[in-house]
Structures are given as structure tokens and as C-alpha cells.
Amino acid sequence: MDILIFILRYTPFWAIPMMLICGQFGYIFWLKSIRSAAYVMFLGILFCMLLVIFYYWVGGPEKIGPFFQHYLQ
């Protein structure tokens, strides 16, 4: 539980670099016509983007911890 809250509190610090990495690889796979791998990378971008949007919607690092602790108990 504590590790999940830790990961959620610092979402932008891992999700934004992950979006950039997945974007780079997705583009390379798309150019090489490896569509299935490109779709997986683009799905990773979408997932990280949704997590970052949710992070800011909830209210940042101070509010995301109590938000999930309330709903996971």
C-alpha cells in the first residue's frame, strides 16, 4: 500500500519521461512497419497521459495519497 501511494505521489516524475520514451519507440516501430509494437507504445503514452491528467485533477501530491487511501480501504 505504501509503495502504491509513493508511486502515485510522484506520477509526473516517471510518467512524463515514460511518455517520451514510448513516443520515440512507437515512432520508430511505426516507421519500420512493426505496427503491433507501435500500438503497444502508443497505448503506453495514453495510459501515462491519463495518469498525469488524473494526478492534476485530484490535486497533486498532497491530495492523491488520501484520495487512494480512502478508496482502497
C-alpha positions in Angstrom: 0.0 0.0 0.0 2.8 2.4 0.9 4.7 1.7 -2.3 1.5 2.4 -4.4 1.0 5.7 -2.6 4.6 6.6 -3.2 4.4 5.8 -6.9 1.2 7.8 -7.3 2.6 10.8 -5.4 5.4 11.1 -7.9 3.5 10.3 -11.0 4.8 13.2 -13.2 8.4 12.2 -12.4 8.1 8.8 -14.0 5.1 9.2 -16.4 6.4 12.1 -18.4 9.7 10.5 -19.2 7.9 7.3 -20.0 5.7 9.1 -22.5 8.7 10.5 -24.2 10.4 7.1 -24.4 7.3 5.3 -25.6 6.7 8.1 -28.2 10.2 7.6 -29.5 10.0 3.9 -29.8 6.4 4.0 -31.1 7.5 6.3 -33.9 10.5 4.1 -34.7 8.3 0.9 -34.8 5.7 2.7 -36.9 8.4 3.7 -39.5 9.7 0.1 -39.5 6.2 -1.2 -40.1 6.0 -3.1 -36.8 2.5 -1.9 -36.1 1.7 -4.2 -33.1 4.7 -2.9 -31.2 3.9 0.7 -32.2 0.3 0.3 -30.9 1.6 -1.0 -27.5 3.9 2.0 -27.2 1.1 4.4 -28.2 -1.1 2.7 -25.6 1.6 3.3 -23.0 1.6 7.0 -23.9 -2.2 7.1 -23.5 -2.0 5.4 -20.1 0.7 7.7 -18.8 -1.2 10.8 -20.1 -4.4 9.7 -18.4 -2.5 9.2 -15.1 -0.9 12.7 -15.3 -4.3 14.2 -16.1 -5.8 12.4 -13.2 -2.9 13.4 -10.9 -3.6 17.1 -11.6 -7.4 16.7 -11.4 -7.2 15.1 -7.9 -4.9 18.0 -6.7 -1.3 16.9 -6.8 0.9 15.0 -4.4 -0.8 16.2 -1.2 -4.2 15.0 -2.2 -3.6 11.9 -4.3 -2.4 9.9 -1.3 -5.5 10.4 0.9 -7.7 10.0 -2.2 -6.5 6.5 -2.9 -6.3 5.6 0.8 -9.9 6.4 1.1 -11.0 4.3 -1.8 -8.6 1.4 -1.3 -9.7 0.7 2.3 
